[in-house]
Amino acid sequence: MNLFFEKVMEALLPGYPLRRKAYKRLIKNRHSYLYSTGWMQSLEKQKLIDGNGSPIPWMNFPVVKFLEEKLTRDLNLFEYGSGYSTCFYADRVKSVVSVEHDEKWLKVIQSEVPENVQFIFREKDIDGDYCRAIGSTGDRYDVVIVDGRDRGNCLKQSITALSPGGVILLDDTQREGFQELIDFAIQNGFKTLNMEGLKALSTEIERTTILYREGNCLGI
């Protein structure tokens, strides 16, 4: 009966045996990569969480793992684009300053973060107040996350606001046009480390580029 069923399914759905194996190994298996990273849990809850239900940034899983290992309580972090990532960073660093352009979303996320987070609201614009929010604080940051709007100008403003050992994480660098931003950083003395992989709620390989110099705070 099972053999007959397999033949019927193969006739109806070419490639069915392979899909069945993939289902058993990745979806049915609770110890698979999809579960251990939180991909399945994120899909079920429609929010960015790891395998234990804790919030994570919307970056590929190798980057999330890297940050879990490298972020420390003596670091000050600036983030372009607030969200579940803000909670993730706040649990691991000394302080977080996060700029957000969506006022409604900001009100939602403000209720979920600890006291070491400061939010800045800026209207969405190009080469204006949003990208310059980092400079308006008058501080220097060890880690800058460029994962919001107007990323090219945010990157340029971030370079001048870094601490001596500061690093920048530029997300989604697989996108068209981002290579020129990376080239700009290289021209300003940065080295690059690309990390690729699957993101929560995504189905394609995506890239984050870490921009760093010698003697950086993450020990790259």
BELQUI-V113282 format. One line per field, one symbol per residue. ss: DSSP state (H for helix, E for strand, C for the rest). phi: phi as a letter, one per 40 degrees, with the letter a starting at -180 (. if undefined). A space follows every 50 residues. Layout:
ss = ???
phi = ???
This chain:
ss = CHHHHHHHHHHHCCCHHHHHHHHHHHHCCCCCHHHHCCHHHHHHHCCCEC CCCCECCCCCHHHHHHHHHHCCCCCEEEEECCCHHHHHHHCCCCEEEEEE CCHHHHHHHHCCCCCCEEEEECCCCCCCCCCCHHHHCCCCEEEEEECCCC HHHHHHHHHCCEEEEEEEEEECCCCCCHHHHHHHHHHCCCEEEEEEEECC CCCCEEEEEEEECCCCCCCC
phi = .cccccccccccbdgddccccccccbccccbcdccccgcccccccfacbc cbgccbccbccdcdcdcdcbcbccbbbbbchcicddcdcccbbcabbbbb bccccccccccbbcccbbbbcbccabfbccccdccccgbbbcbbbbabcf ccccccccdcbccdbcbbbbcgccccgcccccccccccgcbbbcbbicbc gbbbcbbbbcbabcgcccgc
